[in-house]
């Protein structure tokens, strides 16, 4: 965010405080915890129409995807989008990032991908020169993203099916970061259930995926809770 190096005596730094960016109604994201007793967001995940990891055609895995513009994904109905109000001051985060989700599914297995995104102001200037013709106004820069496969939520050695309709707690541990969300920007979070082809398609039925047949791949309705008792959020370490 600031394009500056910082040096710490330990990692993660001792000074940051853990804070959670909570999901709220109408796609709001806030450090304030929800107080509602009811609150569910949903989307339909179709493994035959997976969410791609980039919004353009490419051979291989272009490394710029790690900071790629996520506007293409924000437009999809199978991606939940939450964002803060415009930041009134810089928000620096350093260390691990953890998605803390309370979710349910109509299937028996699902993937949940959480992405942390830096949204630029709409009047942010384009680079000059600009050979790739990138439009920086409203750019949604991915800062981190990580999948978790629900059947391995408790153990990599002993997979467990999801119980359809039952709210389950799942954590998504993203790689550490050192990033500043600048004043005038917004912080955004995506939740989705495919990230193709970075992650192989989940049939959304509890099965041996490498040997899954065409009929194993089923649509599923995913629910993400944002209530006081089951408050989905992304936890970061904030430098103050």
N, C-alpha and C positions, 0 to 999 in steps of 0.2 A: 504493500500500500504506500509506504513512504520511500521505498527503494533505498533503504539504509541498512547497514549491518549493525547488529546489536550483539553484545557479549554478555554472557551470564556465567556465574560461578558454578551453577548446577543446572541440570536439565531433568525434568521441567524446572523452570525458574521457581524460586521460593516465593517471590512476591505476588504472582497472580492469584486471584481468588476465583474459585469455581462458581460460575453462574450458568443458569439455564435460559435458553431462548425457547419460550413456550409457544405452542400452537394455539391459536384462538380462532373464533368464528370469522367468516368472511376473508380468510386467507391472511389474517393478521399474525405477526410474530412479535413477541415482547418478552422482556426480562421479568415481567409481572406474571405470576402464576394465575391460571384460570380459577374462577370461583364457581363456575357453572356446575350443576349436578348432571346436566345432559349436554352432550356435544360429541358428535361423530361426523367425520368426513369420509367419503367413500369414492372409489373409482373401480372401474372394471379393467382387469388386466387380462389381455389376450396373448398367450405365448406365440400365436401365429402372426401377431402384429406387434412385435416387441419395440420398446423405446430404444432408438439407436444412441450411441455414445457421442456421435457428432451429427451435425445437420447437413452434411454434404457427402458426396461420394469420394472415397479414397481407397488406395491400395495399402494394405497393412494397417499399422496403428500409428498415425501421425502424432508425434509427441506434443504438439501444441494443444491437443485435446485437454491436457491437464489444466489449462487456463482458458479453455474454449468458451465461446459465447453460448449461453444456455437458453437464449430466447426461443430457439426452435422447440425445445422441450417444454418450456413454460406454456406453449400454446396447445399442448396435447391434453385431451380429456383424461388420459390415464396417468397423469402426473399431478400430484398435489403440490400447490405453490403457497408458501407462507413468506411474508416479508414485513420488515419493520417500517415504521414511519421514517422520514428522512432524518438521518442522524444529526443531532445538534452539536456533537463534538466527536473527536476521534475515539474509536473503540479498538484498542490493541489486544490481541489474543496471542498467547504463546503456549505451546505444549499440546497435549492430546485433545482430540475432539471426539465426543461420544454421542451418538444418536440413541436416545432412550425412548423407545416406542411401545405404546400399548395398542396392539393390533388384533384383528380377527380376520378370518377369511372364510369363504364358502367352500374352499378346497381343503386339501389335507397337507399341502406343503406350498410354500411361496417364498420368493425372494423379496427382500426389502432393501432398496438402495436409498441412502440418505446423502444429499449433496449440500454443501455449504457454499454460498454464492455471494459475491460482492457486486452490487448493482450500482452502476455509474450514473451520475446525473444526466438528464437529457440534453443539457447544454455543454457536456464535456467535449472539448475540442478533439478533432481527428488529428492523427500525427501528420507531420509535414516534413518530408514527402510521405505519401501514403500509397505505395505500390500495390498493396493488396486491397485497397479501397475499403478498409475496415471502418465501420461506423461506431464510434465510441460512445455517442449519446445513447444512454440506456443500456449499454453493454452489460451483460450478465456474466461476469467472470467466475468460472468455477475455481474455488479455493481448495476444496477437498471433496472427495466422494468415495464411498465404500459400500459394498454389498454385504448382506448377511443372508445366508440360506436358513430358513426357519427350522428345518428339521435338524440342523446342527446347532441350535440356539443354546443347548445345555451341554453338548458334548460332540466332539468331532468323531469320536469312536463309536458312539451309540446314537444313531439318528432316531428322532421321535416325530411321529406325525402331528400335525396340528389338528385340534378338534374343531370342526366347522362351527362357526358362530361364537366361539369362546375367546374372550379377550385374553391375550397372552403378552407378557412382557418380553421384549427383544432388545438387545443392545447391538449397535453398529459402531465398532471401534475404527475410527479413521486415523490415517497417519498424522503425526504431530505437525503443527504449523507454527509460523511466526508471521503474523499478518496484522496490518492495521486497516480497519474499515474507516475511511476518511469521512470527516464532516461533510455533509451534503450527499453522501452515498446512502444506500440502504443495505441491510443484511437480509438475505433470502435463503430459504431452505426448500429443497425439493424432496418429495418422497415418491418413489415409483417402484415397480416390481419387475423391471427388466432393464438391461443395459447392454444391448447387443452390438457387436459380438465380444465385448470385453468379458462378459459373463455368459456362459452357456444358458440356453433357454430352460427355465424350470417348467415342467409339465403342469405344476400346481396340483398334482396328485402324488401321493407318497409312493415312490417307486424307485427302482434302480435307474437313475437318469441316463447313463450311457447306453442302456439297453431298452429305453422307452420307445414304444411304437407310436404311430400317428394318433391313435385313439386315446393315448394317455395324456395328450396335451389339451387341456381344457381351460376355458375362460373361468375366472374367479372374481368375485366381488370382494375387494379389500376395504376394511374399515380401520380408521385411525382415530383413536379416542383423544379428546382434549378436555376432559372433565377434571374437577378438582381431585378426585380420587384416582384417576388414571390419566395423568397429564403428560402427554407426549411432548418431547423437547429435545433440543440439542445442547449438550453441556460443553462449555468452553472455559478456559482459564483467562480471565480478563486482567490486563495490566492496569493498575490505577495509580 
